[in-house]
């Protein structure tokens, strides 16, 4: 995230410390997947849903959401182009090996949560995992999310 977004500043992963942080984020995401799946079931995330994962990072959780809502569409958005590139690479590799068509409706796009690049009422569900605590203006982000969320849609923070 940039200064506009808040406290998290890992836009590139080139130094040893940044690479270690990327590895930590990956381990964290993987270690919490069972809890994430329980949350999705409890909130009613269902096959066919159109989901936006804001602050998706490298897309570990985004790919799992895509499997959960298949044949629904999932879009992962993050401000870090470097993280998104890593997510796209991991997605391409995993698609070739083990998840196949269950993630065929998954896309990644660079974007700022306060200025989401989607039309109004696009998504059934917006998932904001580990994002809001880093935002300098969470109300602006919430307004942007509300704009792209369908009436009666679900926001899970």
Secondary structure, DSSP 8 states (H G I E B T S, - for coil): --TTTBS---S---SHHHHHHHHHHHHHHHHTHHHHHHHHHHHT--TT--EEEET-TTSHHHHHHHHHHTTS-EEEEES-HHHHHHHHHHHHHHIIIIIGGGGTTEEEEE--GGG--S-TT-EEEEE-TT-GGGBS-HHHHHHHHHHHEEEEEEEE-
